[in-house]
Amino acid sequence: MNGPMTSSQGAEQSPDKKSRELPRETRGQRAIRFIETFCHVPAGALVGLPFELDAFEREFIVAVFDNPRAVTSTAILSIARKNGKTAFIAALVLVFLVGPEARRNAQIVSGAMSRDQAGIVYDMAWKIVQLSPRLRSLVRPAATLKRLVGLPMNTEYQALAAEGKTAHGKSPALAILDEVGQIRGPTDPFVEAITTSQGAHEAPLLIVISTQAPSDADLLSLWIDDAVRSDDPHIVCRVYAAPEGCELLDEAAWDAANPARFRQRQDLRRQAEKASRIPANEASFRNLCLNQRVAQERLAFAPAVWRLGAGEVDEALFRDGRPVHLGIDLSARTDLTAVVAACEDDEGHVLLLPFCYTPEAGLEERARRDRAPYDVWVNKGQLRAVPGSSVDYDWLCDDLIIQLLGMNIASAEFDRWRMDVLKAAAERTRLARMIATWKPVGQGFRDISPRLEAFEAALMGGRLRHGGHPLLTMGAANAIAVKDPAGSRKLDKAKSTQRIDPLVAAIMAAFPALPEGQLTQEVDVLAMVG
């Protein structure tokens, strides 16, 4: 080769030589030049043509590699489906395998939730190599292991799947996670195995490229929200999503979530029109095509509605003599037990204060099972660990006496399940004397529907504050509401992806403090008098 040639001239040049001839380029610029010079489109209508990055991909690469504030440790890119995520991941893999970011003996992994998706990433990377005569001389495949070896620096890339249980034993300098938005709940063993394995490196890089998760309580949502809140200089986060509440046929909303030039507008229009005709398709379209946090099943509370109640809760108001109402929801003795207190402040807001319990023994195992950070919440005092392997109701009642001390408990609404056992313990421990009225509440449509409607109306009207408590938020982010033929709603625990006990207790606690609940209580009293 006699000098650099552009990809449009159809010539290629050694990545190492290219880097030496352009020493003033930044890391990001070198990565972009490598991709657009040596990589070719691996599939689709443009297959075989030189890789031409979209503006959003260029901006992401520059933000990650040329971060002006710090060395990037985590990079998140969230876009809608069908925007070339997999091909982009494959190109980034090659940047680290034989490109300007290659380091001697380094390990690179891509992680996907299924073997099929992991295989697609590997196939894309290998196809890019095959389409480039220069890259073919630098890369050796091991197809049965979904592994590529970069010969110049003895670098190794492997595609891993959550199903394969092969993440342990790796020590990748670069890990790229594909479609983390598919993970339900705040934790995942496969992701933890990959991220913790990077600790041996001085400056490891984790890149996450995915459509958004449906729920605020899911892992990717927590990562994105933390990046926004913390403004950590080591984190680069780019989210391309349609605005909340946008119309399905709003083409500007389509563009916001689909920045790739080649995204087929005709396909988006077809799916949007179908979603507008068939309400059951709307949630899927919003999540997958508009990159919005919308569950595939109908959530009891939209995330945006739940966030309206995140205002501060003044705990002192619960002990100044005003009426306080409790909601109690018991689960199996080895799961969560939730007691939520509710009172009305001087401005008419109903405040929620939860007390949640779980057995101390087996805590970490249940955290993994439920994909919820119970151990973290216990350490922060947001969840109380009951000694032993099950919830001892006498211990629970003794603790509630302490937690509720100084409160004027006007009523306690409760789910009937196991309440006979709890009430017997309350009598033995004198907790029963602190509560003026005990009221059983069925969990079917008749009893729960008015409480659910009143709770939602209070949220939307800015009359309810939960303070963003993580256990209440977990419940709200995963509670599925179902309807009967008359349009009444109830929560379906069987369809909910995580524990919703704290939310159920909150709905029962809030009802007597809301005007709708007070009116219902007056009607009940009149009926009794009549």
Secondary structure, DSSP 4 states (H G I P E B T S, - for coil): --S---GGGT----HHHHHHH-TTS-HHHHHHHHHHHH-B--SSTTTTSBP---HHHHHHHHHHHT-SSS--SEEEEE--SSSSHHHHHHHHHHHHHTSTT--TT-EEEEEESSHHHHHHHHHHHHHHHHT-HHHHTTEEEEGGGTEEEETTTTEEEEEEEGGGT--TT---SEEEEE-GGG--SS--HHHHHHHHHGGGSSS-EEEEEEPPPSSTTSHHHHHHHHHHHH--TTEEEEE--PPTT--TT-HHHHHHH---TT--HHHHHHHHHHHHH-GGGHHHHHHHTS-----SS-BSS-HHHHHTT-S---GGGGGSSSEEEEEEE---TTS-EEEEEEEE-TTSPEEEEEEEEEESTTHHHHHHHHTS-HHHHHHTTSSEEESSSS--HHHHHHHHHHHTTT-EEEEEEE-STTHHHHHHHHHHHTGGGGBS-EEE--SSHHHHHHHHHHHHHHHHTT-EE-TT-HHHHHHHHHPBEEE-TTS-EEE-TTT-SS--HHHHHHHHHHGGGSHHHHHHHHHHHHHHH-
